[in-house]
Amino acid sequence: MNILSAITLQRLRMWLFPVVLMLGVEQTWAATNVPSKDTPKAFKTICELEDEESQSKVDEQTRRFMEAGSISLKSPNGNESKLPKVTQPPKPRKPHQKLKDFAFNKDFHAGIVDIKFVEGADITLVNGVLQSGNKKLKLDQINDVIAKHGMTIKPLFARPPEELKAEKACGERREGRELDDLTLWFELHIDSLLQSDASFGLANSVLNRINAGVEIETAEFRQLPSPPPRSDILPPATCDYESNQTYLRSASSTPAG
């Protein structure tokens, strides 16, 4: 073999080596990334991931006991069983404080009252009428008052009740304390009671009557947003630094976008 052939062979080896290496890496990746039947088809919620992590810790501790001969994980049919998860009940929540007396102020209050029903009321809204799955609660009075004065009521949160309840259960497991049932929050529109300043007294009387019901945990006026500043910054005014601003080209010569 002459010198020219040796050099050509050496260059050929240097060219083929990366190709062979890449083919080997691709085959290895394909073999290790084949989807299995255990691959999840959708993303899991935080609670589901936490439950799996908690259960895996329990399983690991149980296996250690089993290896030490303390307990057995085998059921009578020979299958491996999991220990039940032990969870402590959440700490009781503190109910919201009920407002003693309504006093509408047009400068601070919107024409909406946020209402929270008592826990366990199981409130639903059907064709604008409040209904309760709790037979101990009677909603005839509040429904009559709403209809009589032309008020409207709707859920404060527009999301499906099932999602709100699931998130409540998830939050209670994470926080270790009871949380508000957001399906029990409603907004009552009282514009029909606020036609004039003279009608504010009637509005306060009607709202006090609604708030006195045992089915109401709390009710309060919704606050108006803070108004924007009425004028620019008070003197001394901000200095004008426009003369210090320099550009390479004028605005007319700069392309749009």
ABEGO torsion letter per residue (X at the ends): XBAAAAAAAAAAAAAAAAAAAAAAAAAAAAAAABBBAABBABBBBAAAAAAAAAAAAAAAAAAAAAAAGABBABBAAGBBBBBBBBBBBBBBBBBBBBBABBBBBAAABBABBBBBBBBGAGBBBBGGBBBBABAABBAAAAAAAAAAAGBBBBBABABBAAAAAAAAAAAAAAAGBBBBBAAABBBBBAAAAAABAAAAAAAAAAAAAAAABAABABBBBBBBBBBBBABBBBOBBBBBAAAABBBABBAAABBBX
